[in-house]
Structure formats: structure tokens, C-alpha cells
């Protein structure tokens, strides 16, 4: 029974982290979905104005890769796998929040426009 409670607790904690992430982005003025009126789960065009406006885009894979890389580095540093998972999750959420800050967005726009 202990492992089942532990699994449920982990799922709830992960949902809490994602909810906090979403709330922070909303407080930063980020919209939760594209205002174009189209519901798309996947946006495959990396250079489209719709990139980062839908649930998944080509950059989604880089976020998964970051998490795996963070976890692997922590594993090499002898951090327990369960703790490494949570550190990787928090690090990736923090990265995403930083990436969506006005300073980073303006820098990206000025460098790629």
C-alpha cells in the first residue's frame, strides 16, 4: 500500500508543479492558448507565428531532452533517482518560466527578426 500512496503523491505533486507553472505564466501575461481560434495540439512549423502558441511544437522535444539531460547529470553526480527526477522537473519548469520572460522574448525577437 505504501508504494501506491507514494505513486499517487508523486502524481499529485507533479500536477501541482505544472499548475504552479501555468499560474506563473498566466501572471506574467502569457496566454494559455493561441488566439487564432484554431485548436491544434501539434504545430509543426518551427518558424510560424503559431509556434509556442499550441500545446506541442518542435521545441517541445528540446524541453524533454533538457529534463533527460538534467536527470542524467544528477545521476552521474550520485543523486538518488527519485530526487533527481524532482530536481529535473523543477529545473525545466524554471527554465520555461525564464524562457517566457519579457527580457528573453525581446532578445529573441531582436536577434531573429
N, C-alpha and C positions, 0 to 999 in steps of 0.2 A: 504494500500500500504506500510505503514511503516514496518509492520511485515514481508512482503515478502522481502523487501530490507534488513531487518535485517537478515533473514534466508540466503539470498544469500551472504551477507557479512560474516556470520559465516562459511558457507561452503568454501568460498574463503580463509578465514583466516586459517581454518583447513588444506586446501590444501597447503597453504604457509608454515605452520608449518611442515607438512610432507615432503614437498620439501626441506626445510632447513635441516631437519633431514637427509634425503637421501644425500644431498650435503655434510654435515659434515662427514657422514660415508665414503663417497667416498674420501674425502680429507684425511681421516685417513688411507686410503689404503684398505678399506674393499671392496670386490667385491659385485656387486649388485645381482648376481645370481650364482648358483653352476657352476663350470667349468666342471662338469661331462658330460655335453651335454644333459642331460635329463631335460625336462621341467616338473616339478612337483609342483603343488600348495601346496599339503599336504605331509609332510614327517612324518610318524607316529612313526618312531623308535627314541626314545629319546637318545640312546647311539650310534647312527650311525655317521659315518664321514660326513654324509649329513645333520645332524641336524644343524639348523640355516643357512643353505645354500639355502633354498627354502622359499617361501612366508610364509607358516604356518607350525608349528611343535608343539609338545606337550607344549613347553614353551610359545607359543603364548597366551595360556589361562592364564598363570600367569601374562602376561602384561595387559590383560583385567582386571583381578582381582585386580592388583595394582591400575589401574585407578579408578575402582569402590571403592576400599578402600580409596584412597586419597579423592575422591569426598565425601564419607560418613563422613570421619573425618572432612573435611571442613564444611560439612553441620551441624555436631554436634557443630562446633565452630561458628555457626551462620553466615557463609559466604553465600552470595547470591548464589543460584544455578547456575546462568549463569557464575558468576566469578569463582565458584568452579569447573565448567567444564573446563574452560581455565587453571586454576592452575593445575588441574589433568592432562590435556593434556601436558602442559609444563613439569611437573614433570616426567611424564612417558617417554617423549622424552629425557629428561636429563638423566634419569636412563638408558635408552637404549644406549645412547652415552657413558656413563661411563662404562656400561657393555661390550661394544665393544672396550674399550681402551686396549692398549697393556699390561698394568700392570695387569688388571683384567684377561685378556685372559691367560697370562703366569701363573698367580697364579692358575687359574682354571686347567690349563694343568698339573702343577706340583702337585697339590693336588689330581687329579683324575687319573693320569697316572699310 
